[in-house]
Amino acid sequence: MRSSAVVSGVLSALLLALVAANWSPLLSFDRSVAEELHRGAVAHPGLTRVNRVLSDWVWDPLTMRALVAGTAVLLWWRRERRLALWVVGTSVLAVLLQQGLKALVGRERPQWPDPVDQAHYAAFPSGHAMTATVTCGLLLWVLALHWREEWRGWGALAGAAAVSVLGVGWTRAYLGVHWPSDVVGGWLLGWFCVAVAILAYRRSGRCGTTAAPGTGGADGGSGRAGER
């Protein structure tokens, strides 16, 4: 997990620097891919409507955050309050990071004479892609702490999470409201947030175990987290 955090962090920083510097090869690639996708979206209105439903409802950030909230409520009810607060805190910090970078970079979204969808705020990073990555990563982590070893539905949920993360990135680029590098930036930053949160949780769990050996506390998941 540590190497994953380092790699995603380095790649995120590199991509951020290239976007902020308006690196010509990246801008050219973004423009060519965006134009090709937009032509397809205009030519196939039925497929475009499907992508809008997926983007604006199924994988919308509000839907993702509702999943985080529901998970936190369940964990709180199970008396795993430390883990519940950690999940919510990570989600909130990811939103703050996302909005801060949008304001800092100030990248304009693609502009079309015949748009098929619209979006607000700056382009980089994609909020949909980053939120989906953070949410799915956190939910899979929570499931892994509790049920992965004995629950046969783990593979299906992991596949659904992957489809959601990749799918929402596709819809944002296909609908012409993000450049491809915005989506990639959202994926990288989202996973970086998840990886750092997991590492910090494990470290804090080990510190707590060292300080008070043999005490489980109200958070039933903290012991498992320290072992993984």
VOTORLUM-892119 format. One record per residue (C-alpha): residue in one letter; x, y, z; chain. Coordinates in steps of 0.25 Angstrom, whole numbers, always signed. Layout:
# VOTORLUM-892119
r resn=a, u=X, v=Y, w=Z, chain=A
...
# end
This chain:
# VOTORLUM-892119
r resn=m, u=+0, v=+0, w=+0, chain=A
r resn=r, u=+12, v=+9, w=+3, chain=A
r resn=s, u=+17, v=+8, w=-11, chain=A
r resn=s, u=+3, v=+10, w=-17, chain=A
r resn=a, u=+2, v=+23, w=-9, chain=A
r resn=v, u=+16, v=+28, w=-14, chain=A
r resn=v, u=+14, v=+24, w=-28, chain=A
r resn=s, u=+0, v=+30, w=-29, chain=A
r resn=g, u=+5, v=+43, w=-22, chain=A
r resn=v, u=+17, v=+45, w=-31, chain=A
r resn=l, u=+8, v=+42, w=-44, chain=A
r resn=s, u=-2, v=+52, w=-38, chain=A
r resn=a, u=+8, v=+63, w=-36, chain=A
r resn=l, u=+14, v=+61, w=-49, chain=A
r resn=l, u=+1, v=+62, w=-57, chain=A
r resn=l, u=-3, v=+74, w=-48, chain=A
r resn=a, u=+10, v=+81, w=-53, chain=A
r resn=l, u=+8, v=+77, w=-67, chain=A
r resn=v, u=-6, v=+83, w=-67, chain=A
r resn=a, u=-2, v=+95, w=-59, chain=A
r resn=a, u=+9, v=+98, w=-69, chain=A
r resn=n, u=+0, v=+96, w=-81, chain=A
r resn=w, u=+9, v=+85, w=-87, chain=A
r resn=s, u=+7, v=+85, w=-102, chain=A
r resn=p, u=+7, v=+70, w=-105, chain=A
r resn=l, u=-3, v=+68, w=-93, chain=A
r resn=l, u=-12, v=+79, w=-98, chain=A
r resn=s, u=-12, v=+73, w=-112, chain=A
r resn=f, u=-15, v=+59, w=-108, chain=A
r resn=d, u=-26, v=+64, w=-99, chain=A
r resn=r, u=-32, v=+72, w=-111, chain=A
r resn=s, u=-31, v=+61, w=-121, chain=A
r resn=v, u=-38, v=+51, w=-112, chain=A
r resn=a, u=-49, v=+61, w=-107, chain=A
r resn=e, u=-52, v=+65, w=-121, chain=A
r resn=e, u=-54, v=+50, w=-125, chain=A
r resn=l, u=-62, v=+47, w=-113, chain=A
r resn=h, u=-71, v=+59, w=-115, chain=A
r resn=r, u=-74, v=+55, w=-130, chain=A
r resn=g, u=-78, v=+42, w=-125, chain=A
r resn=a, u=-87, v=+48, w=-114, chain=A
r resn=v, u=-94, v=+57, w=-124, chain=A
r resn=a, u=-96, v=+46, w=-135, chain=A
r resn=h, u=-102, v=+36, w=-125, chain=A
r resn=p, u=-112, v=+44, w=-116, chain=A
r resn=g, u=-118, v=+31, w=-110, chain=A
r resn=l, u=-104, v=+26, w=-105, chain=A
r resn=t, u=-102, v=+40, w=-100, chain=A
r resn=r, u=-115, v=+40, w=-92, chain=A
r resn=v, u=-110, v=+27, w=-85, chain=A
r resn=n, u=-97, v=+33, w=-82, chain=A
r resn=r, u=-104, v=+45, w=-76, chain=A
r resn=v, u=-112, v=+37, w=-67, chain=A
r resn=l, u=-100, v=+29, w=-62, chain=A
r resn=s, u=-92, v=+41, w=-60, chain=A
r resn=d, u=-103, v=+50, w=-54, chain=A
r resn=w, u=-110, v=+40, w=-45, chain=A
r resn=v, u=-104, v=+26, w=-44, chain=A
r resn=w, u=-89, v=+31, w=-42, chain=A
r resn=d, u=-92, v=+45, w=-38, chain=A
r resn=p, u=-83, v=+50, w=-26, chain=A
r resn=l, u=-96, v=+52, w=-18, chain=A
r resn=t, u=-99, v=+37, w=-20, chain=A
r resn=m, u=-85, v=+34, w=-16, chain=A
r resn=r, u=-85, v=+42, w=-3, chain=A
r resn=a, u=-98, v=+36, w=+1, chain=A
r resn=l, u=-92, v=+22, w=+0, chain=A
r resn=v, u=-81, v=+28, w=+9, chain=A
r resn=a, u=-91, v=+33, w=+19, chain=A
r resn=g, u=-99, v=+20, w=+19, chain=A
r resn=t, u=-86, v=+12, w=+22, chain=A
r resn=a, u=-82, v=+22, w=+33, chain=A
r resn=v, u=-96, v=+20, w=+39, chain=A
r resn=l, u=-95, v=+5, w=+39, chain=A
r resn=l, u=-81, v=+5, w=+45, chain=A
r resn=w, u=-85, v=+15, w=+56, chain=A
r resn=w, u=-97, v=+6, w=+59, chain=A
r resn=r, u=-87, v=-6, w=+60, chain=A
r resn=r, u=-80, v=+2, w=+70, chain=A
r resn=e, u=-68, v=+4, w=+60, chain=A
r resn=r, u=-68, v=+19, w=+62, chain=A
r resn=r, u=-53, v=+21, w=+59, chain=A
r resn=l, u=-54, v=+14, w=+46, chain=A
r resn=a, u=-67, v=+22, w=+43, chain=A
r resn=l, u=-61, v=+35, w=+46, chain=A
r resn=w, u=-48, v=+31, w=+38, chain=A
r resn=v, u=-57, v=+28, w=+25, chain=A
r resn=v, u=-65, v=+41, w=+26, chain=A
r resn=g, u=-52, v=+49, w=+29, chain=A
r resn=t, u=-45, v=+43, w=+17, chain=A
r resn=s, u=-57, v=+47, w=+8, chain=A
r resn=v, u=-57, v=+61, w=+13, chain=A
r resn=l, u=-43, v=+63, w=+12, chain=A
r resn=a, u=-43, v=+58, w=-2, chain=A
r resn=v, u=-54, v=+68, w=-6, chain=A
r resn=l, u=-46, v=+79, w=+0, chain=A
r resn=l, u=-33, v=+75, w=-8, chain=A
r resn=q, u=-41, v=+74, w=-21, chain=A
r resn=q, u=-48, v=+88, w=-19, chain=A
r resn=g, u=-35, v=+94, w=-15, chain=A
r resn=l, u=-27, v=+88, w=-27, chain=A
r resn=k, u=-39, v=+93, w=-36, chain=A
r resn=a, u=-37, v=+107, w=-31, chain=A
r resn=l, u=-22, v=+107, w=-32, chain=A
r resn=v, u=-21, v=+101, w=-46, chain=A
r resn=g, u=-33, v=+108, w=-51, chain=A
r resn=r, u=-34, v=+100, w=-64, chain=A
r resn=e, u=-45, v=+103, w=-74, chain=A
r resn=r, u=-54, v=+92, w=-78, chain=A
r resn=p, u=-56, v=+88, w=-93, chain=A
r resn=q, u=-65, v=+98, w=-100, chain=A
r resn=w, u=-74, v=+93, w=-112, chain=A
r resn=p, u=-83, v=+100, w=-121, chain=A
r resn=d, u=-93, v=+88, w=-119, chain=A
r resn=p, u=-91, v=+83, w=-105, chain=A
r resn=v, u=-98, v=+71, w=-100, chain=A
r resn=d, u=-96, v=+73, w=-85, chain=A
r resn=q, u=-91, v=+84, w=-76, chain=A
r resn=a, u=-83, v=+85, w=-63, chain=A
r resn=h, u=-79, v=+96, w=-54, chain=A
r resn=y, u=-66, v=+100, w=-47, chain=A
r resn=a, u=-52, v=+97, w=-53, chain=A
r resn=a, u=-48, v=+85, w=-60, chain=A
r resn=f, u=-36, v=+79, w=-53, chain=A
r resn=p, u=-37, v=+69, w=-46, chain=A
r resn=s, u=-50, v=+62, w=-50, chain=A
r resn=g, u=-59, v=+63, w=-37, chain=A
r resn=h, u=-67, v=+51, w=-42, chain=A
r resn=a, u=-55, v=+42, w=-45, chain=A
r resn=m, u=-48, v=+46, w=-32, chain=A
r resn=t, u=-61, v=+44, w=-23, chain=A
r resn=a, u=-64, v=+31, w=-29, chain=A
r resn=t, u=-50, v=+26, w=-27, chain=A
r resn=v, u=-49, v=+30, w=-13, chain=A
r resn=t, u=-63, v=+25, w=-10, chain=A
r resn=c, u=-61, v=+11, w=-16, chain=A
r resn=g, u=-47, v=+10, w=-10, chain=A
r resn=l, u=-52, v=+13, w=+4, chain=A
r resn=l, u=-64, v=+3, w=+3, chain=A
r resn=l, u=-55, v=-8, w=-2, chain=A
r resn=w, u=-46, v=-5, w=+9, chain=A
r resn=v, u=-57, v=-6, w=+19, chain=A
r resn=l, u=-62, v=-19, w=+13, chain=A
r resn=a, u=-48, v=-25, w=+13, chain=A
r resn=l, u=-46, v=-22, w=+28, chain=A
r resn=h, u=-59, v=-30, w=+31, chain=A
r resn=w, u=-63, v=-40, w=+21, chain=A
r resn=r, u=-54, v=-42, w=+9, chain=A
r resn=e, u=-48, v=-56, w=+14, chain=A
r resn=e, u=-62, v=-62, w=+16, chain=A
r resn=w, u=-71, v=-55, w=+7, chain=A
r resn=r, u=-73, v=-60, w=-7, chain=A
r resn=g, u=-79, v=-47, w=-13, chain=A
r resn=w, u=-66, v=-40, w=-11, chain=A
r resn=g, u=-61, v=-42, w=-26, chain=A
r resn=a, u=-75, v=-37, w=-31, chain=A
r resn=l, u=-74, v=-24, w=-23, chain=A
r resn=a, u=-59, v=-22, w=-26, chain=A
r resn=g, u=-63, v=-23, w=-41, chain=A
r resn=a, u=-75, v=-13, w=-39, chain=A
r resn=a, u=-66, v=-3, w=-32, chain=A
r resn=a, u=-56, v=-4, w=-44, chain=A
r resn=v, u=-67, v=-2, w=-54, chain=A
r resn=s, u=-72, v=+10, w=-46, chain=A
r resn=v, u=-59, v=+17, w=-46, chain=A
r resn=l, u=-55, v=+14, w=-60, chain=A
r resn=g, u=-69, v=+16, w=-65, chain=A
r resn=v, u=-71, v=+30, w=-59, chain=A
r resn=g, u=-58, v=+35, w=-64, chain=A
r resn=w, u=-63, v=+30, w=-78, chain=A
r resn=t, u=-76, v=+38, w=-77, chain=A
r resn=r, u=-69, v=+51, w=-73, chain=A
r resn=a, u=-60, v=+50, w=-85, chain=A
r resn=y, u=-71, v=+45, w=-94, chain=A
r resn=l, u=-80, v=+56, w=-90, chain=A
r resn=g, u=-70, v=+67, w=-93, chain=A
r resn=v, u=-69, v=+73, w=-80, chain=A
r resn=h, u=-55, v=+68, w=-76, chain=A
r resn=w, u=-42, v=+67, w=-83, chain=A
r resn=p, u=-36, v=+52, w=-82, chain=A
r resn=s, u=-25, v=+57, w=-73, chain=A
r resn=d, u=-35, v=+63, w=-64, chain=A
r resn=v, u=-41, v=+49, w=-62, chain=A
r resn=v, u=-27, v=+42, w=-60, chain=A
r resn=g, u=-24, v=+53, w=-50, chain=A
r resn=g, u=-37, v=+50, w=-43, chain=A
r resn=w, u=-34, v=+35, w=-42, chain=A
r resn=l, u=-19, v=+37, w=-38, chain=A
r resn=l, u=-23, v=+47, w=-27, chain=A
r resn=g, u=-34, v=+39, w=-22, chain=A
r resn=w, u=-26, v=+26, w=-20, chain=A
r resn=f, u=-15, v=+34, w=-14, chain=A
r resn=c, u=-25, v=+39, w=-3, chain=A
r resn=v, u=-30, v=+25, w=-1, chain=A
r resn=a, u=-16, v=+19, w=+0, chain=A
r resn=v, u=-11, v=+30, w=+10, chain=A
r resn=a, u=-24, v=+28, w=+18, chain=A
r resn=i, u=-22, v=+13, w=+20, chain=A
r resn=l, u=-7, v=+15, w=+23, chain=A
r resn=a, u=-10, v=+25, w=+34, chain=A
r resn=y, u=-21, v=+17, w=+39, chain=A
r resn=r, u=-12, v=+5, w=+41, chain=A
r resn=r, u=-1, v=+13, w=+47, chain=A
r resn=s, u=-11, v=+19, w=+57, chain=A
r resn=g, u=-16, v=+5, w=+60, chain=A
r resn=r, u=-2, v=+0, w=+63, chain=A
r resn=c, u=+1, v=+12, w=+72, chain=A
r resn=g, u=-12, v=+10, w=+80, chain=A
r resn=t, u=-9, v=-5, w=+82, chain=A
r resn=t, u=+5, v=-2, w=+86, chain=A
r resn=a, u=+0, v=+9, w=+96, chain=A
r resn=a, u=-11, v=+0, w=+102, chain=A
r resn=p, u=-8, v=-15, w=+99, chain=A
r resn=g, u=-19, v=-25, w=+100, chain=A
r resn=t, u=-30, v=-14, w=+99, chain=A
r resn=g, u=-40, v=-15, w=+88, chain=A
r resn=g, u=-48, v=-2, w=+90, chain=A
r resn=a, u=-62, v=+0, w=+84, chain=A
r resn=d, u=-56, v=+0, w=+70, chain=A
r resn=g, u=-57, v=-15, w=+66, chain=A
r resn=g, u=-50, v=-12, w=+53, chain=A
r resn=s, u=-37, v=-6, w=+58, chain=A
r resn=g, u=-30, v=-19, w=+62, chain=A
r resn=r, u=-33, v=-25, w=+49, chain=A
r resn=a, u=-28, v=-12, w=+42, chain=A
r resn=g, u=-15, v=-13, w=+50, chain=A
r resn=e, u=-12, v=-27, w=+45, chain=A
r resn=r, u=-14, v=-24, w=+30, chain=A
# end
